[in-house]
Amino acid sequence: MNNLRTFEAVLRQDLSCFAQKVFNTVAPVHRYLHNWHIDAIAWHLALCARGEINRLIITVPPRHLKSICATVAFPAWVLGHDPTKRIVTASYADALAVSHAHLFR
C-alpha cells in the first residue's frame, strides 16, 4: 500500500511520469520509450502550469509524444491539481482534436 501511495504522489508531482502513465493507458499495445525530450516537454509544460511561461511552442518530429504530453496528459494533470482551470487545445485537423479530447476523457 505504501508503494502505491508513493507512486500516486510521484504522478501528482511529476508531469513526465504522469505522461508515461497516460501513454501506457491510452496506447497499451505500444511500447513506451522514454527519452530526454519527454522530460524537456514536461518541464516546460509544468512551467506553463505555474504561470512562469505563457507561450510555448513544442517542435519535435511526429511520433515523439508531443500530442500525448500537451493535449492529453497536461490538461488532465493541470485539472487534477485545480479543477477550476480552463484549458483550450487546438489542432490543424478536427478529427485529431476530437481524438485527443476522447483520449483526455
NUPA-346214 format. One record per atom (N, C-alpha, C): residue number from 1; residue in three letters; chain; atom name; x, y, z. Coordinates in nm, 3 decimals. Example, Ala and Ser with C-alpha at 12.3 -4.5 7.8 and 13.67 -1.06 7.14 Angstrom:
<nodes>
+-----+------+-------+------+---------+---------+---------+
|  nr | rest | kette | atom |       x |       y |       z |
+-----+------+-------+------+---------+---------+---------+
|   1 |  ALA |     A |    N |   1.319 |  -0.569 |   0.780 |
|   1 |  ALA |     A |   CA |   1.230 |  -0.450 |   0.780 |
|   1 |  ALA |     A |    C |   1.320 |  -0.330 |   0.780 |
|   2 |  SER |     A |    N |   1.285 |  -0.225 |   0.708 |
|   2 |  SER |     A |   CA |   1.367 |  -0.106 |   0.714 |
|   2 |  SER |     A |    C |   1.290 |   0.003 |   0.787 |
+-----+------+-------+------+---------+---------+---------+
</nodes>
This chain:
<nodes>
+-----+------+-------+------+---------+---------+---------+
|  nr | rest | kette | atom |       x |       y |       z |
+-----+------+-------+------+---------+---------+---------+
|   1 |  MET |     A |    N |   0.082 |  -0.121 |   0.000 |
|   1 |  MET |     A |   CA |   0.000 |   0.000 |   0.000 |
|   1 |  MET |     A |    C |   0.086 |   0.127 |   0.000 |
|   2 |  ASN |     A |    N |   0.198 |   0.122 |   0.073 |
|   2 |  ASN |     A |   CA |   0.286 |   0.237 |   0.080 |
|   2 |  ASN |     A |    C |   0.347 |   0.268 |  -0.057 |
|   3 |  ASN |     A |    N |   0.382 |   0.162 |  -0.134 |
|   3 |  ASN |     A |   CA |   0.438 |   0.183 |  -0.268 |
|   3 |  ASN |     A |    C |   0.336 |   0.247 |  -0.360 |
|   4 |  LEU |     A |    N |   0.210 |   0.209 |  -0.347 |
|   4 |  LEU |     A |   CA |   0.104 |   0.268 |  -0.428 |
|   4 |  LEU |     A |    C |   0.089 |   0.417 |  -0.397 |
|   5 |  ARG |     A |    N |   0.094 |   0.452 |  -0.270 |
|   5 |  ARG |     A |   CA |   0.083 |   0.594 |  -0.232 |
|   5 |  ARG |     A |    C |   0.202 |   0.674 |  -0.284 |
|   6 |  THR |     A |    N |   0.319 |   0.616 |  -0.277 |
|   6 |  THR |     A |   CA |   0.438 |   0.683 |  -0.330 |
|   6 |  THR |     A |    C |   0.425 |   0.703 |  -0.480 |
|   7 |  PHE |     A |    N |   0.381 |   0.599 |  -0.550 |
|   7 |  PHE |     A |   CA |   0.362 |   0.607 |  -0.695 |
|   7 |  PHE |     A |    C |   0.260 |   0.715 |  -0.730 |
|   8 |  GLU |     A |    N |   0.148 |   0.719 |  -0.659 |
|   8 |  GLU |     A |   CA |   0.046 |   0.820 |  -0.685 |
|   8 |  GLU |     A |    C |   0.098 |   0.960 |  -0.655 |
|   9 |  ALA |     A |    N |   0.180 |   0.976 |  -0.552 |
|   9 |  ALA |     A |   CA |   0.238 |   1.106 |  -0.520 |
|   9 |  ALA |     A |    C |   0.334 |   1.151 |  -0.630 |
|  10 |  VAL |     A |    N |   0.411 |   1.059 |  -0.684 |
|  10 |  VAL |     A |   CA |   0.503 |   1.093 |  -0.794 |
|  10 |  VAL |     A |    C |   0.422 |   1.137 |  -0.916 |
|  11 |  LEU |     A |    N |   0.314 |   1.065 |  -0.948 |
|  11 |  LEU |     A |   CA |   0.231 |   1.102 |  -1.063 |
|  11 |  LEU |     A |    C |   0.170 |   1.241 |  -1.046 |
|  12 |  ARG |     A |    N |   0.135 |   1.278 |  -0.923 |
|  12 |  ARG |     A |   CA |   0.078 |   1.411 |  -0.899 |
|  12 |  ARG |     A |    C |   0.181 |   1.522 |  -0.916 |
|  13 |  GLN |     A |    N |   0.307 |   1.492 |  -0.886 |
|  13 |  GLN |     A |   CA |   0.409 |   1.596 |  -0.885 |
|  13 |  GLN |     A |    C |   0.495 |   1.600 |  -1.011 |
|  14 |  ASP |     A |    N |   0.507 |   1.490 |  -1.081 |
|  14 |  ASP |     A |   CA |   0.600 |   1.481 |  -1.195 |
|  14 |  ASP |     A |    C |   0.522 |   1.457 |  -1.324 |
|  15 |  LEU |     A |    N |   0.513 |   1.560 |  -1.405 |
|  15 |  LEU |     A |   CA |   0.435 |   1.552 |  -1.529 |
|  15 |  LEU |     A |    C |   0.496 |   1.450 |  -1.625 |
|  16 |  SER |     A |    N |   0.625 |   1.434 |  -1.627 |
|  16 |  SER |     A |   CA |   0.689 |   1.336 |  -1.715 |
|  16 |  SER |     A |    C |   0.643 |   1.195 |  -1.680 |
|  17 |  CYS |     A |    N |   0.642 |   1.162 |  -1.553 |
|  17 |  CYS |     A |   CA |   0.594 |   1.030 |  -1.509 |
|  17 |  CYS |     A |    C |   0.445 |   1.015 |  -1.538 |
|  18 |  PHE |     A |    N |   0.370 |   1.122 |  -1.516 |
|  18 |  PHE |     A |   CA |   0.227 |   1.118 |  -1.545 |
|  18 |  PHE |     A |    C |   0.203 |   1.095 |  -1.695 |
|  19 |  ALA |     A |    N |   0.282 |   1.158 |  -1.780 |
|  19 |  ALA |     A |   CA |   0.269 |   1.140 |  -1.925 |
|  19 |  ALA |     A |    C |   0.297 |   0.995 |  -1.963 |
|  20 |  GLN |     A |    N |   0.394 |   0.933 |  -1.898 |
|  20 |  GLN |     A |   CA |   0.422 |   0.791 |  -1.925 |
|  20 |  GLN |     A |    C |   0.302 |   0.705 |  -1.885 |
|  21 |  LYS |     A |    N |   0.244 |   0.733 |  -1.770 |
|  21 |  LYS |     A |   CA |   0.126 |   0.658 |  -1.726 |
|  21 |  LYS |     A |    C |   0.010 |   0.678 |  -1.823 |
|  22 |  VAL |     A |    N |  -0.008 |   0.801 |  -1.869 |
|  22 |  VAL |     A |   CA |  -0.113 |   0.830 |  -1.967 |
|  22 |  VAL |     A |    C |  -0.089 |   0.752 |  -2.095 |
|  23 |  PHE |     A |    N |   0.034 |   0.753 |  -2.144 |
|  23 |  PHE |     A |   CA |   0.067 |   0.680 |  -2.267 |
|  23 |  PHE |     A |    C |   0.034 |   0.532 |  -2.251 |
|  24 |  ASN |     A |    N |   0.076 |   0.473 |  -2.139 |
|  24 |  ASN |     A |   CA |   0.051 |   0.332 |  -2.116 |
|  24 |  ASN |     A |    C |  -0.099 |   0.302 |  -2.102 |
|  25 |  THR |     A |    N |  -0.176 |   0.401 |  -2.063 |
|  25 |  THR |     A |   CA |  -0.321 |   0.384 |  -2.050 |
|  25 |  THR |     A |    C |  -0.391 |   0.397 |  -2.185 |
|  26 |  VAL |     A |    N |  -0.355 |   0.497 |  -2.264 |
|  26 |  VAL |     A |   CA |  -0.426 |   0.522 |  -2.391 |
|  26 |  VAL |     A |    C |  -0.369 |   0.442 |  -2.508 |
|  27 |  ALA |     A |    N |  -0.248 |   0.393 |  -2.496 |
|  27 |  ALA |     A |   CA |  -0.186 |   0.315 |  -2.604 |
|  27 |  ALA |     A |    C |  -0.118 |   0.191 |  -2.547 |
|  28 |  PRO |     A |    N |  -0.193 |   0.103 |  -2.483 |
|  28 |  PRO |     A |   CA |  -0.131 |  -0.011 |  -2.413 |
|  28 |  PRO |     A |    C |  -0.060 |  -0.111 |  -2.504 |
|  29 |  VAL |     A |    N |  -0.094 |  -0.112 |  -2.631 |
|  29 |  VAL |     A |   CA |  -0.029 |  -0.208 |  -2.721 |
|  29 |  VAL |     A |    C |   0.107 |  -0.158 |  -2.771 |
|  30 |  HIS |     A |    N |   0.137 |  -0.031 |  -2.749 |
|  30 |  HIS |     A |   CA |   0.265 |   0.026 |  -2.793 |
|  30 |  HIS |     A |    C |   0.362 |   0.032 |  -2.676 |
|  31 |  ARG |     A |    N |   0.488 |   0.022 |  -2.707 |
|  31 |  ARG |     A |   CA |   0.592 |   0.026 |  -2.605 |
|  31 |  ARG |     A |    C |   0.635 |   0.170 |  -2.582 |
|  32 |  TYR |     A |    N |   0.638 |   0.210 |  -2.457 |
|  32 |  TYR |     A |   CA |   0.683 |   0.344 |  -2.420 |
|  32 |  TYR |     A |    C |   0.835 |   0.345 |  -2.415 |
|  33 |  LEU |     A |    N |   0.896 |   0.438 |  -2.488 |
|  33 |  LEU |     A |   CA |   1.041 |   0.454 |  -2.487 |
|  33 |  LEU |     A |    C |   1.072 |   0.594 |  -2.435 |
|  34 |  HIS |     A |    N |   1.116 |   0.600 |  -2.312 |
|  34 |  HIS |     A |   CA |   1.144 |   0.730 |  -2.251 |
|  34 |  HIS |     A |    C |   1.272 |   0.789 |  -2.309 |
|  35 |  ASN |     A |    N |   1.272 |   0.922 |  -2.324 |
|  35 |  ASN |     A |   CA |   1.391 |   0.992 |  -2.370 |
|  35 |  ASN |     A |    C |   1.390 |   1.131 |  -2.310 |
|  36 |  TRP |     A |    N |   1.502 |   1.199 |  -2.322 |
|  36 |  TRP |     A |   CA |   1.519 |   1.330 |  -2.258 |
|  36 |  TRP |     A |    C |   1.418 |   1.432 |  -2.308 |
|  37 |  HIS |     A |    N |   1.375 |   1.421 |  -2.434 |
|  37 |  HIS |     A |   CA |   1.284 |   1.523 |  -2.488 |
|  37 |  HIS |     A |    C |   1.149 |   1.521 |  -2.416 |
|  38 |  ILE |     A |    N |   1.108 |   1.405 |  -2.365 |
|  38 |  ILE |     A |   CA |   0.982 |   1.399 |  -2.290 |
|  38 |  ILE |     A |    C |   0.996 |   1.474 |  -2.158 |
|  39 |  ASP |     A |    N |   1.111 |   1.458 |  -2.093 |
|  39 |  ASP |     A |   CA |   1.137 |   1.536 |  -1.970 |
|  39 |  ASP |     A |    C |   1.138 |   1.686 |  -2.000 |
|  40 |  ALA |     A |    N |   1.197 |   1.724 |  -2.113 |
|  40 |  ALA |     A |   CA |   1.203 |   1.866 |  -2.150 |
|  40 |  ALA |     A |    C |   1.063 |   1.921 |  -2.179 |
|  41 |  ILE |     A |    N |   0.982 |   1.846 |  -2.251 |
|  41 |  ILE |     A |   CA |   0.844 |   1.888 |  -2.278 |
|  41 |  ILE |     A |    C |   0.768 |   1.903 |  -2.147 |
|  42 |  ALA |     A |    N |   0.779 |   1.802 |  -2.061 |
|  42 |  ALA |     A |   CA |   0.708 |   1.804 |  -1.933 |
|  42 |  ALA |     A |    C |   0.754 |   1.920 |  -1.846 |
|  43 |  TRP |     A |    N |   0.883 |   1.947 |  -1.844 |
|  43 |  TRP |     A |   CA |   0.936 |   2.056 |  -1.763 |
|  43 |  TRP |     A |    C |   0.879 |   2.190 |  -1.810 |
|  44 |  HIS |     A |    N |   0.878 |   2.212 |  -1.941 |
|  44 |  HIS |     A |   CA |   0.825 |   2.338 |  -1.993 |
|  44 |  HIS |     A |    C |   0.674 |   2.348 |  -1.972 |
|  45 |  LEU |     A |    N |   0.603 |   2.238 |  -1.986 |
|  45 |  LEU |     A |   CA |   0.458 |   2.241 |  -1.960 |
|  45 |  LEU |     A |    C |   0.430 |   2.269 |  -1.812 |
|  46 |  ALA |     A |    N |   0.512 |   2.215 |  -1.724 |
|  46 |  ALA |     A |   CA |   0.495 |   2.244 |  -1.581 |
|  46 |  ALA |     A |    C |   0.518 |   2.392 |  -1.553 |
|  47 |  LEU |     A |    N |   0.613 |   2.452 |  -1.623 |
|  47 |  LEU |     A |   CA |   0.634 |   2.597 |  -1.609 |
|  47 |  LEU |     A |    C |   0.510 |   2.673 |  -1.656 |
|  48 |  CYS |     A |    N |   0.447 |   2.625 |  -1.761 |
|  48 |  CYS |     A |   CA |   0.321 |   2.686 |  -1.807 |
|  48 |  CYS |     A |    C |   0.214 |   2.673 |  -1.700 |
|  49 |  ALA |     A |    N |   0.204 |   2.558 |  -1.639 |
|  49 |  ALA |     A |   CA |   0.103 |   2.535 |  -1.534 |
|  49 |  ALA |     A |    C |   0.124 |   2.629 |  -1.416 |
|  50 |  ARG |     A |    N |   0.249 |   2.659 |  -1.385 |
|  50 |  ARG |     A |   CA |   0.277 |   2.750 |  -1.274 |
|  50 |  ARG |     A |    C |   0.267 |   2.897 |  -1.314 |
|  51 |  GLY |     A |    N |   0.246 |   2.923 |  -1.442 |
|  51 |  GLY |     A |   CA |   0.234 |   3.061 |  -1.488 |
|  51 |  GLY |     A |    C |   0.366 |   3.128 |  -1.518 |
|  52 |  GLU |     A |    N |   0.475 |   3.052 |  -1.518 |
|  52 |  GLU |     A |   CA |   0.606 |   3.109 |  -1.546 |
|  52 |  GLU |     A |    C |   0.631 |   3.124 |  -1.696 |
|  53 |  ILE |     A |    N |   0.557 |   3.050 |  -1.777 |
|  53 |  ILE |     A |   CA |   0.560 |   3.062 |  -1.923 |
|  53 |  ILE |     A |    C |   0.416 |   3.080 |  -1.968 |
|  54 |  ASN |     A |    N |   0.391 |   3.178 |  -2.053 |
|  54 |  ASN |     A |   CA |   0.254 |   3.194 |  -2.103 |
|  54 |  ASN |     A |    C |   0.243 |   3.165 |  -2.252 |
|  55 |  ARG |     A |    N |   0.352 |   3.132 |  -2.318 |
|  55 |  ARG |     A |   CA |   0.350 |   3.090 |  -2.458 |
|  55 |  ARG |     A |    C |   0.454 |   2.981 |  -2.476 |
|  56 |  LEU |     A |    N |   0.414 |   2.874 |  -2.544 |
|  56 |  LEU |     A |   CA |   0.507 |   2.763 |  -2.564 |
|  56 |  LEU |     A |    C |   0.478 |   2.697 |  -2.698 |
|  57 |  ILE |     A |    N |   0.581 |   2.678 |  -2.775 |
|  57 |  ILE |     A |   CA |   0.573 |   2.602 |  -2.899 |
|  57 |  ILE |     A |    C |   0.664 |   2.481 |  -2.883 |
|  58 |  ILE |     A |    N |   0.608 |   2.363 |  -2.906 |
|  58 |  ILE |     A |   CA |   0.684 |   2.240 |  -2.895 |
|  58 |  ILE |     A |    C |   0.714 |   2.191 |  -3.035 |
|  59 |  THR |     A |    N |   0.841 |   2.186 |  -3.071 |
|  59 |  THR |     A |   CA |   0.880 |   2.144 |  -3.206 |
|  59 |  THR |     A |    C |   0.967 |   2.020 |  -3.197 |
|  60 |  VAL |     A |    N |   0.906 |   1.907 |  -3.209 |
|  60 |  VAL |     A |   CA |   0.976 |   1.780 |  -3.222 |
|  60 |  VAL |     A |    C |   0.909 |   1.704 |  -3.335 |
|  61 |  PRO |     A |    N |   0.978 |   1.609 |  -3.395 |
|  61 |  PRO |     A |   CA |   0.918 |   1.536 |  -3.508 |
|  61 |  PRO |     A |    C |   0.792 |   1.459 |  -3.467 |
|  62 |  PRO |     A |    N |   0.715 |   1.418 |  -3.566 |
|  62 |  PRO |     A |   CA |   0.596 |   1.336 |  -3.537 |
|  62 |  PRO |     A |    C |   0.635 |   1.209 |  -3.461 |
|  63 |  ARG |     A |    N |   0.540 |   1.157 |  -3.384 |
|  63 |  ARG |     A |   CA |   0.555 |   1.032 |  -3.309 |
|  63 |  ARG |     A |    C |   0.656 |   1.044 |  -3.195 |
|  64 |  HIS |     A |    N |   0.672 |   1.165 |  -3.140 |
|  64 |  HIS |     A |   CA |   0.761 |   1.187 |  -3.025 |
|  64 |  HIS |     A |    C |   0.683 |   1.226 |  -2.900 |
|  65 |  LEU |     A |    N |   0.553 |   1.199 |  -2.897 |
|  65 |  LEU |     A |   CA |   0.465 |   1.216 |  -2.780 |
|  65 |  LEU |     A |    C |   0.429 |   1.360 |  -2.747 |
|  66 |  LYS |     A |    N |   0.452 |   1.453 |  -2.836 |
|  66 |  LYS |     A |   CA |   0.415 |   1.590 |  -2.802 |
|  66 |  LYS |     A |    C |   0.265 |   1.605 |  -2.786 |
|  67 |  SER |     A |    N |   0.186 |   1.536 |  -2.868 |
|  67 |  SER |     A |   CA |   0.040 |   1.546 |  -2.857 |
|  67 |  SER |     A |    C |  -0.010 |   1.479 |  -2.729 |
|  68 |  ILE |     A |    N |   0.043 |   1.362 |  -2.698 |
|  68 |  ILE |     A |   CA |   0.002 |   1.295 |  -2.573 |
|  68 |  ILE |     A |    C |   0.039 |   1.383 |  -2.454 |
|  69 |  CYS |     A |    N |   0.160 |   1.437 |  -2.455 |
|  69 |  CYS |     A |   CA |   0.205 |   1.521 |  -2.343 |
|  69 |  CYS |     A |    C |   0.123 |   1.649 |  -2.331 |
|  70 |  ALA |     A |    N |   0.105 |   1.720 |  -2.443 |
|  70 |  ALA |     A |   CA |   0.047 |   1.854 |  -2.438 |
|  70 |  ALA |     A |    C |  -0.105 |   1.858 |  -2.442 |
|  71 |  THR |     A |    N |  -0.169 |   1.762 |  -2.508 |
|  71 |  THR |     A |   CA |  -0.315 |   1.772 |  -2.523 |
|  71 |  THR |     A |    C |  -0.392 |   1.664 |  -2.449 |
|  72 |  VAL |     A |    N |  -0.322 |   1.565 |  -2.395 |
|  72 |  VAL |     A |   CA |  -0.391 |   1.461 |  -2.319 |
|  72 |  VAL |     A |    C |  -0.344 |   1.465 |  -2.173 |
|  73 |  ALA |     A |    N |  -0.214 |   1.443 |  -2.150 |
|  73 |  ALA |     A |   CA |  -0.162 |   1.437 |  -2.014 |
|  73 |  ALA |     A |    C |  -0.164 |   1.573 |  -1.943 |
|  74 |  PHE |     A |    N |  -0.118 |   1.676 |  -2.011 |
|  74 |  PHE |     A |   CA |  -0.109 |   1.808 |  -1.947 |
|  74 |  PHE |     A |    C |  -0.244 |   1.861 |  -1.898 |
|  75 |  PRO |     A |    N |  -0.348 |   1.862 |  -1.982 |
|  75 |  PRO |     A |   CA |  -0.477 |   1.910 |  -1.930 |
|  75 |  PRO |     A |    C |  -0.528 |   1.827 |  -1.811 |
|  76 |  ALA |     A |    N |  -0.510 |   1.695 |  -1.818 |
|  76 |  ALA |     A |   CA |  -0.554 |   1.611 |  -1.706 |
|  76 |  ALA |     A |    C |  -0.475 |   1.641 |  -1.580 |
|  77 |  TRP |     A |    N |  -0.346 |   1.662 |  -1.594 |
|  77 |  TRP |     A |   CA |  -0.258 |   1.690 |  -1.481 |
|  77 |  TRP |     A |    C |  -0.294 |   1.825 |  -1.418 |
|  78 |  VAL |     A |    N |  -0.314 |   1.926 |  -1.503 |
|  78 |  VAL |     A |   CA |  -0.350 |   2.060 |  -1.453 |
|  78 |  VAL |     A |    C |  -0.485 |   2.056 |  -1.384 |
|  79 |  LEU |     A |    N |  -0.584 |   1.995 |  -1.448 |
|  79 |  LEU |     A |   CA |  -0.718 |   1.990 |  -1.389 |
|  79 |  LEU |     A |    C |  -0.722 |   1.903 |  -1.264 |
|  80 |  GLY |     A |    N |  -0.633 |   1.806 |  -1.256 |
|  80 |  GLY |     A |   CA |  -0.622 |   1.726 |  -1.134 |
|  80 |  GLY |     A |    C |  -0.574 |   1.809 |  -1.016 |
|  81 |  HIS |     A |    N |  -0.492 |   1.910 |  -1.044 |
|  81 |  HIS |     A |   CA |  -0.444 |   2.000 |  -0.939 |
|  81 |  HIS |     A |    C |  -0.544 |   2.110 |  -0.908 |
|  82 |  ASP |     A |    N |  -0.611 |   2.160 |  -1.010 |
|  82 |  ASP |     A |   CA |  -0.705 |   2.270 |  -0.992 |
|  82 |  ASP |     A |    C |  -0.820 |   2.256 |  -1.092 |
|  83 |  PRO |     A |    N |  -0.931 |   2.195 |  -1.051 |
|  83 |  PRO |     A |   CA |  -1.043 |   2.172 |  -1.142 |
|  83 |  PRO |     A |    C |  -1.110 |   2.300 |  -1.193 |
|  84 |  THR |     A |    N |  -1.078 |   2.415 |  -1.137 |
|  84 |  THR |     A |   CA |  -1.138 |   2.539 |  -1.183 |
|  84 |  THR |     A |    C |  -1.064 |   2.598 |  -1.304 |
|  85 |  LYS |     A |    N |  -0.948 |   2.543 |  -1.338 |
|  85 |  LYS |     A |   CA |  -0.872 |   2.593 |  -1.454 |
|  85 |  LYS |     A |    C |  -0.950 |   2.568 |  -1.582 |
|  86 |  ARG |     A |    N |  -0.925 |   2.652 |  -1.680 |
|  86 |  ARG |     A |   CA |  -0.987 |   2.637 |  -1.812 |
|  86 |  ARG |     A |    C |  -0.876 |   2.615 |  -1.914 |
|  87 |  ILE |     A |    N |  -0.893 |   2.514 |  -1.996 |
|  87 |  ILE |     A |   CA |  -0.790 |   2.477 |  -2.093 |
|  87 |  ILE |     A |    C |  -0.853 |   2.465 |  -2.231 |
|  88 |  VAL |     A |    N |  -0.786 |   2.522 |  -2.330 |
|  88 |  VAL |     A |   CA |  -0.829 |   2.512 |  -2.469 |
|  88 |  VAL |     A |    C |  -0.715 |   2.447 |  -2.546 |
|  89 |  THR |     A |    N |  -0.747 |   2.345 |  -2.623 |
|  89 |  THR |     A |   CA |  -0.647 |   2.286 |  -2.712 |
|  89 |  THR |     A |    C |  -0.697 |   2.300 |  -2.855 |
|  90 |  ALA |     A |    N |  -0.604 |   2.307 |  -2.946 |
|  90 |  ALA |     A |   CA |  -0.638 |   2.323 |  -3.088 |
|  90 |  ALA |     A |    C |  -0.552 |   2.231 |  -3.171 |
|  91 |  SER |     A |    N |  -0.598 |   2.205 |  -3.291 |
|  91 |  SER |     A |   CA |  -0.524 |   2.119 |  -3.382 |
|  91 |  SER |     A |    C |  -0.549 |   2.165 |  -3.525 |
|  92 |  TYR |     A |    N |  -0.463 |   2.121 |  -3.615 |
|  92 |  TYR |     A |   CA |  -0.481 |   2.155 |  -3.756 |
|  92 |  TYR |     A |    C |  -0.597 |   2.077 |  -3.817 |
|  93 |  ALA |     A |    N |  -0.639 |   1.969 |  -3.752 |
|  93 |  ALA |     A |   CA |  -0.745 |   1.885 |  -3.808 |
|  93 |  ALA |     A |    C |  -0.851 |   1.857 |  -3.701 |
|  94 |  ASP |     A |    N |  -0.975 |   1.870 |  -3.739 |
|  94 |  ASP |     A |   CA |  -1.086 |   1.846 |  -3.647 |
|  94 |  ASP |     A |    C |  -1.083 |   1.704 |  -3.591 |
|  95 |  ALA |     A |    N |  -1.057 |   1.608 |  -3.676 |
|  95 |  ALA |     A |   CA |  -1.057 |   1.468 |  -3.631 |
|  95 |  ALA |     A |    C |  -0.948 |   1.444 |  -3.527 |
|  96 |  LEU |     A |    N |  -0.834 |   1.506 |  -3.543 |
|  96 |  LEU |     A |   CA |  -0.726 |   1.491 |  -3.446 |
|  96 |  LEU |     A |    C |  -0.763 |   1.556 |  -3.313 |
|  97 |  ALA |     A |    N |  -0.823 |   1.673 |  -3.318 |
|  97 |  ALA |     A |   CA |  -0.867 |   1.739 |  -3.195 |
|  97 |  ALA |     A |    C |  -0.971 |   1.655 |  -3.122 |
|  98 |  VAL |     A |    N |  -1.064 |   1.597 |  -3.195 |
|  98 |  VAL |     A |   CA |  -1.166 |   1.511 |  -3.135 |
|  98 |  VAL |     A |    C |  -1.101 |   1.387 |  -3.073 |
|  99 |  SER |     A |    N |  -1.005 |   1.329 |  -3.145 |
|  99 |  SER |     A |   CA |  -0.934 |   1.211 |  -3.092 |
|  99 |  SER |     A |    C |  -0.861 |   1.243 |  -2.962 |
| 100 |  HIS |     A |    N |  -0.793 |   1.355 |  -2.956 |
| 100 |  HIS |     A |   CA |  -0.723 |   1.394 |  -2.833 |
| 100 |  HIS |     A |    C |  -0.821 |   1.421 |  -2.720 |
| 101 |  ALA |     A |    N |  -0.934 |   1.481 |  -2.750 |
| 101 |  ALA |     A |   CA |  -1.035 |   1.506 |  -2.648 |
| 101 |  ALA |     A |    C |  -1.088 |   1.375 |  -2.591 |
| 102 |  HIS |     A |    N |  -1.109 |   1.277 |  -2.677 |
| 102 |  HIS |     A |   CA |  -1.156 |   1.146 |  -2.630 |
| 102 |  HIS |     A |    C |  -1.050 |   1.077 |  -2.545 |
| 103 |  LEU |     A |    N |  -0.925 |   1.087 |  -2.585 |
| 103 |  LEU |     A |   CA |  -0.818 |   1.028 |  -2.506 |
| 103 |  LEU |     A |    C |  -0.807 |   1.095 |  -2.370 |
| 104 |  PHE |     A |    N |  -0.824 |   1.227 |  -2.369 |
| 104 |  PHE |     A |   CA |  -0.819 |   1.301 |  -2.243 |
| 104 |  PHE |     A |    C |  -0.929 |   1.255 |  -2.148 |
| 105 |  ARG |     A |    N |  -1.048 |   1.235 |  -2.201 |
| 105 |  ARG |     A |   CA |  -1.159 |   1.189 |  -2.116 |
| 105 |  ARG |     A |    C |  -1.134 |   1.050 |  -2.066 |
+-----+------+-------+------+---------+---------+---------+
</nodes>
